[in-house]
Amino acid sequence: MLSSIKRRLSRVEESLPVPMTAERFLARASQLARRSGVSTSSAMDKLFKDLSDSELDSLGAELEQIVFGSDTAARDAAKREVLAAAGFPDWSDAG
């Protein structure tokens, strides 16, 4: 009975609008991977597709903070590298 109640509470919590955090995202990906028998990476791919723009923005900002901290130069260099790999021109040295 206790597991049934925990499962129901978990479903209610999932339906409540709460900010997406890296911790919540990883927990959902792990849970989806266990339920569906896929890898955590595949579960993350599916969850990324289901996130709203605001959830993606907040998750991205949190992950940037985790990875780069207050090193804005490293953050900006990484962004330029990703954009260059995607084929976008580097506007930082245009003058």
ABEGO torsion letter per residue (X at the ends): XAAAAAAAAAAAAAABBBBBBAAAAAAAAAAAAAAAGBBAAAAAAAAAAABBAAAAAAAAAAAAAAAAEABAAAAAAAAAAAAAAAGBBBAAABX
